[in-house]
Amino acid sequence: MNFCINCRKLGTTYIRMAAQPKPLSSKWKYKLDDNVEKNLEDVVFKPRHHPGIVKPSTVILPQQFTKAILNILEDQNNKAQIMEESKEFVRHLVNKKAPMEQDELKNVVDVLQQRVIRRLSKNRSDLVGNEHVIKNQMNDRLKKAVYNWNPIKYDIRNCLLYLVGKSPADYAVLVKIFSEIKSRDSEWKPRSLIDFGSGVGTVTWAANTVWTKSILEYFNVDAASEMNDLAELLMKEGRGEKQMSMQGIFYRQFLPATATPYDLVVSAYSLMELPSLKNRLEVVRNLWKKTTKYLVVVEQGTNSGYKIINEVRDYILGHENGHVFSPVSPNFDSFK
């Protein structure tokens, strides 16, 4: 199985199992392909056109997906308001941070408490009876110092906001990731896919675009039943009475308890919604056990997103028999 870390605008990681475990080291060790090295010496390749370059291309939403969105919005009375609210909703998602761990929170509280006490003691020789003052100042400082993380409740309204504001960008990112896998592993054709935190189904749409008619099973998992309903409606062109445009698609609220393996396993913009590092790594471990070839993890390209990506990378490289597939070459001896 292959493991990749992408530092694009939106942080990405996809994973593949190595035949031999790679030792971790703080130094990069690599060997340039002999043919590439010779062609570089002979100036066969121009600097901007060597084999390692992945050329970006414009990604266009599938016509069926676009039509389904328009049909769904057609049934809404407040389309303009939905469009406007979706911008604020996306800003919230992009700027969201992972929840602070309890030990980190305790350290912050201890430091702030000492600062408040020191500040008060300069003006008052006796702090007895000023507990309420300390408490009020602590509350004010904690609000500024600690991010108030809360999971997003995906009701019908928020599902629509996500669909309008974020699904096109998600689809474009996923198509580029899958296209890179296909370009570097052209003989591989996935037959099954599982998507953790599947949302409106952009992973399914993107995978079908890149590996058309190859995947026979799309297993979508999202805790919000409203998201699953909306994703299914999109597959019916936004009209509930129609048949689904793809076959082999399933929607569930929980990961399957069985150890059924999947060729392609994806978690896109979902780990940030989990309440702790422990929960995130439990999910990653579960997903990894279901992976026969590639595990793809995508998060926002923010500091918080990269932190989560690094957690996944370090866990896989430290505890499992895996290695980074992209953008680091699989021939590297180290991925740290």
C-alpha positions as CSV (number, residue, x, y, z in Angstrom):
1,M,0.0,0.0,0.0
2,N,1.2,3.6,-0.7
3,F,1.3,6.6,1.6
4,C,1.6,10.2,0.2
5,I,2.0,13.6,1.7
6,N,1.0,16.6,-0.4
7,C,1.7,20.2,0.6
8,R,-0.6,21.8,-1.8
9,K,-3.1,24.5,-0.9
10,L,-5.1,21.8,0.7
11,G,-2.9,19.4,2.8
12,T,-3.0,15.8,1.6
13,T,-1.7,12.4,2.6
14,Y,-2.1,9.1,0.8
15,I,-0.5,5.9,1.9
16,R,0.7,2.6,0.4
17,M,2.1,-0.5,2.1
18,A,5.7,-1.2,1.5
19,A,7.1,-4.6,0.7
20,Q,10.0,-3.8,3.1
21,P,9.7,-1.4,6.1
22,K,11.8,1.7,5.6
23,P,14.0,2.9,8.5
24,L,13.3,6.4,9.8
25,S,16.1,8.9,9.6
26,S,16.4,12.6,9.9
27,K,18.4,12.8,6.6
28,W,17.1,12.5,3.1
29,K,18.7,9.7,1.0
30,Y,17.7,9.1,-2.6
31,K,19.0,7.9,-5.8
32,L,18.1,9.5,-9.1
33,D,16.8,7.1,-11.8
34,D,19.7,6.3,-14.1
35,N,17.7,7.1,-17.3
36,V,16.5,10.4,-15.9
37,E,20.1,11.3,-14.8
38,K,21.5,10.5,-18.2
39,N,18.7,12.5,-20.0
40,L,19.4,15.5,-17.7
41,E,23.1,15.4,-18.5
42,D,22.2,15.2,-22.2
43,V,19.8,18.1,-21.9
44,V,16.9,15.9,-23.1
45,F,14.6,17.3,-20.5
46,K,14.0,21.0,-20.0
47,P,13.9,22.2,-16.4
48,R,10.1,22.7,-16.5
49,H,9.3,19.5,-18.3
50,H,11.2,16.7,-16.4
51,P,9.3,13.5,-15.5
52,G,8.8,14.5,-11.9
53,I,6.5,17.4,-12.7
54,V,2.8,16.9,-12.2
55,K,1.2,19.4,-14.5
56,P,-1.9,21.1,-13.1
57,S,-5.0,21.2,-15.3
58,T,-8.3,22.9,-15.0
59,V,-10.9,20.6,-13.4
60,I,-14.5,20.9,-14.5
61,L,-17.4,19.6,-12.4
62,P,-19.2,16.7,-14.1
63,Q,-22.3,17.9,-15.9
64,Q,-24.5,15.6,-13.9
65,F,-23.2,16.9,-10.6
66,T,-23.7,20.5,-11.7
67,K,-27.2,19.8,-12.9
68,A,-28.1,18.0,-9.7
69,I,-26.9,21.1,-7.6
70,L,-29.0,23.4,-9.8
71,N,-32.1,21.1,-9.4
72,I,-31.7,21.0,-5.7
73,L,-31.3,24.8,-5.4
74,E,-34.3,25.2,-7.6
75,D,-36.5,23.8,-4.9
76,Q,-35.2,26.3,-2.3
77,N,-37.0,29.6,-1.7
78,N,-33.9,31.5,-0.5
79,K,-31.2,30.7,-3.0
80,A,-29.5,34.1,-2.7
81,Q,-29.3,33.7,1.1
82,I,-27.9,30.2,0.8
83,M,-25.2,31.5,-1.6
84,E,-24.2,34.3,0.8
85,E,-24.3,32.1,3.9
86,S,-22.2,29.5,2.2
87,K,-19.2,31.9,1.9
88,E,-19.2,32.5,5.7
89,F,-19.6,28.7,6.3
90,V,-16.6,27.9,4.1
91,R,-14.5,30.6,5.9
92,H,-15.3,28.9,9.2
93,L,-14.3,25.5,7.8
94,V,-11.1,26.7,6.3
95,N,-10.0,28.5,9.5
96,K,-11.1,25.8,11.9
97,K,-8.5,24.3,14.2
98,A,-8.2,21.0,15.9
99,P,-9.4,20.8,19.5
100,M,-6.7,21.3,22.1
101,E,-5.6,18.2,24.0
102,Q,-6.3,18.1,27.8
103,D,-2.7,18.2,28.8
104,E,-2.1,21.2,26.5
105,L,-5.2,22.9,28.0
106,K,-4.0,22.3,31.5
107,N,-0.6,23.8,30.8
108,V,-2.3,26.9,29.3
109,V,-4.5,27.3,32.3
110,D,-1.6,27.0,34.7
111,V,0.5,29.6,32.9
112,L,-2.4,32.1,32.6
113,Q,-3.4,31.6,36.3
114,Q,0.2,32.4,37.4
115,R,0.2,35.5,35.2
116,V,-3.1,36.8,36.7
117,I,-2.0,36.1,40.3
118,R,1.4,37.9,39.7
119,R,-0.4,40.9,38.2
120,L,-2.9,41.2,41.0
121,S,-0.2,40.7,43.7
122,K,1.6,43.8,42.5
123,N,-1.4,46.0,43.4
124,R,-2.8,44.0,46.3
125,S,-0.9,42.6,49.2
126,D,-3.6,40.2,50.0
127,L,-5.4,38.1,47.4
128,V,-7.8,36.5,49.9
129,G,-11.4,37.3,48.8
130,N,-10.4,38.1,45.2
131,E,-11.2,34.7,43.9
132,H,-14.0,36.1,41.7
133,V,-11.5,38.7,40.2
134,I,-9.1,35.9,39.4
135,K,-11.8,33.8,37.9
136,N,-13.2,36.7,35.7
137,Q,-9.7,37.5,34.4
138,M,-9.0,33.9,33.8
139,N,-12.2,33.5,31.8
140,D,-11.3,36.5,29.7
141,R,-7.8,35.3,28.9
142,L,-8.9,31.8,28.2
143,K,-11.3,33.0,25.6
144,K,-8.5,34.7,23.8
145,A,-5.9,31.9,24.3
146,V,-7.9,28.8,23.7
147,Y,-9.7,28.0,20.4
148,N,-13.4,27.1,21.1
149,W,-13.6,23.9,19.1
150,N,-17.1,22.4,18.5
151,P,-18.1,19.7,16.0
152,I,-20.3,21.0,13.2
153,K,-23.8,19.8,13.2
154,Y,-24.7,18.9,9.7
155,D,-28.4,19.6,9.5
156,I,-30.2,20.1,6.2
157,R,-29.2,23.8,6.1
158,N,-25.5,23.2,6.7
159,C,-25.4,20.4,4.2
160,L,-26.7,22.8,1.5
161,L,-24.1,25.4,2.5
162,Y,-21.4,22.8,2.2
163,L,-22.7,21.6,-1.1
164,V,-22.8,25.1,-2.6
165,G,-19.7,26.6,-1.0
166,K,-17.1,23.8,-0.8
167,S,-18.0,20.7,-2.9
168,P,-16.5,22.2,-6.2
169,A,-13.1,22.8,-4.6
170,D,-13.2,19.5,-2.8
171,Y,-13.9,17.7,-6.1
172,A,-11.1,19.5,-7.9
173,V,-8.5,18.6,-5.2
174,L,-9.6,15.0,-5.2
175,V,-9.4,14.7,-9.0
176,K,-5.9,16.0,-9.0
177,I,-4.8,13.6,-6.2
178,F,-6.4,10.6,-7.9
179,S,-4.9,11.7,-11.3
180,E,-1.5,11.8,-9.8
181,I,-1.9,8.3,-8.4
182,K,-3.1,7.1,-11.8
183,S,-0.2,8.8,-13.7
184,R,2.4,7.1,-11.5
185,D,0.6,3.8,-11.1
186,S,-1.1,3.5,-14.5
187,E,-1.6,-0.3,-14.4
188,W,-3.5,-0.1,-11.1
189,K,-7.3,0.1,-11.3
190,P,-9.2,0.1,-8.0
191,R,-12.3,-2.1,-7.8
192,S,-13.5,-0.9,-4.4
193,L,-13.5,2.3,-2.4
194,I,-14.5,3.4,1.1
195,D,-14.8,7.1,2.0
196,F,-14.8,8.1,5.7
197,G,-16.7,11.3,6.3
198,S,-18.1,11.2,2.8
199,G,-20.3,14.3,3.0
200,V,-22.0,15.1,-0.3
201,G,-20.0,12.4,-2.1
202,T,-17.2,14.3,-3.9
203,V,-14.8,11.4,-3.4
204,T,-17.1,9.1,-5.3
205,W,-17.6,11.6,-8.1
206,A,-13.9,12.3,-8.4
207,A,-12.9,8.6,-8.3
208,N,-15.5,7.8,-11.0
209,T,-14.0,10.6,-13.2
210,V,-10.5,9.3,-12.9
211,W,-11.2,5.5,-12.9
212,T,-14.4,5.4,-15.0
213,K,-16.2,2.0,-14.8
214,S,-13.3,0.5,-12.8
215,I,-14.7,0.8,-9.3
216,L,-17.5,-1.6,-8.6
217,E,-18.2,-0.6,-4.9
218,Y,-18.4,2.9,-3.4
219,F,-18.9,2.6,0.4
220,N,-19.7,6.1,1.8
221,V,-19.6,6.6,5.5
222,D,-21.0,9.8,7.2
223,A,-22.4,10.2,10.7
224,A,-25.0,12.8,9.4
225,S,-28.0,11.1,7.9
226,E,-28.8,14.4,6.2
227,M,-25.5,14.3,4.4
228,N,-26.1,10.8,3.2
229,D,-29.6,11.8,1.9
230,L,-28.2,14.8,0.1
231,A,-25.4,12.7,-1.5
232,E,-27.9,10.1,-2.7
233,L,-30.1,12.9,-4.1
234,L,-27.1,14.3,-6.1
235,M,-26.7,10.8,-7.6
236,K,-30.3,11.1,-8.8
237,E,-29.7,14.5,-10.5
238,G,-31.5,16.3,-7.6
239,R,-34.7,14.5,-8.2
240,G,-35.7,11.8,-5.7
241,E,-37.8,9.8,-8.1
242,K,-35.0,9.1,-10.5
243,Q,-32.5,6.2,-10.5
244,M,-29.0,6.7,-9.3
245,S,-26.5,7.6,-12.1
246,M,-23.9,5.2,-10.8
247,Q,-24.1,1.6,-9.6
248,G,-22.6,0.0,-6.5
249,I,-23.0,3.0,-4.2
250,F,-23.8,2.5,-0.5
251,Y,-24.4,5.0,2.3
252,R,-23.9,4.2,6.0
253,Q,-23.5,6.2,9.2
254,F,-20.7,4.0,10.6
255,L,-17.6,2.2,9.4
256,P,-18.3,-1.5,8.8
257,A,-17.3,-3.7,11.7
258,T,-16.0,-6.4,9.4
259,A,-12.4,-6.5,8.2
260,T,-13.5,-6.2,4.5
261,P,-10.5,-4.7,2.6
262,Y,-10.8,-1.9,0.0
263,D,-8.4,-1.0,-2.7
264,L,-8.8,2.8,-2.1
265,V,-9.5,4.2,1.3
266,V,-10.1,8.0,1.7
267,S,-10.6,10.5,4.5
268,A,-11.1,14.0,3.1
269,Y,-11.6,16.9,5.5
270,S,-13.0,14.7,8.2
271,L,-10.3,14.2,10.9
272,M,-10.6,17.8,12.0
273,E,-14.1,17.0,13.2
274,L,-12.9,14.4,15.7
275,P,-12.5,15.5,19.3
276,S,-9.0,14.3,20.2
277,L,-5.7,12.9,18.9
278,K,-6.7,9.5,20.3
279,N,-10.0,9.5,18.3
280,R,-8.1,10.6,15.1
281,L,-5.5,7.9,15.4
282,E,-8.1,5.2,16.2
283,V,-9.9,6.1,12.9
284,V,-6.6,6.1,11.0
285,R,-5.7,2.7,12.4
286,N,-9.1,1.4,11.4
287,L,-8.9,2.8,7.9
288,W,-5.3,1.5,7.5
289,K,-6.5,-2.0,8.4
290,K,-9.0,-1.8,5.6
291,T,-6.5,-0.6,3.0
292,T,-5.1,-3.0,0.4
293,K,-3.4,-0.3,-1.8
294,Y,-3.8,3.4,-1.1
295,L,-5.0,5.4,1.9
296,V,-5.6,9.0,1.0
297,V,-6.0,11.6,3.8
298,V,-6.9,15.2,2.9
299,E,-7.1,18.2,5.3
300,Q,-7.1,22.0,4.9
301,G,-3.8,23.6,4.0
302,T,-3.5,25.5,7.3
303,N,-1.2,24.9,10.2
304,S,-3.9,22.9,11.9
305,G,-4.5,20.8,8.8
306,Y,-0.7,20.1,8.4
307,K,-0.5,19.2,12.0
308,I,-3.2,16.5,11.5
309,I,-1.5,15.3,8.3
310,N,1.8,14.9,10.2
311,E,0.1,13.0,13.0
312,V,-1.2,10.5,10.4
313,R,2.2,10.3,8.7
314,D,4.1,9.8,11.9
315,Y,1.7,7.1,13.1
316,I,1.8,5.1,9.9
317,L,5.6,5.3,9.5
318,G,6.1,4.6,13.2
319,H,3.7,1.8,13.8
320,E,2.7,0.3,10.5
321,N,4.5,-1.2,7.5
322,G,3.9,1.7,5.1
323,H,5.7,4.5,3.3
324,V,5.1,7.8,1.6
325,F,4.0,7.6,-2.0
326,S,3.8,11.2,-3.0
327,P,5.2,13.8,-3.2
328,V,8.2,12.0,-1.8
329,S,9.6,9.3,-4.0
330,P,9.0,5.7,-2.9
331,N,12.8,5.1,-3.4
332,F,13.7,7.4,-0.5
333,D,15.1,5.6,2.5
334,S,13.5,8.1,4.9
335,F,10.2,10.0,5.0
336,K,10.8,12.1,8.1
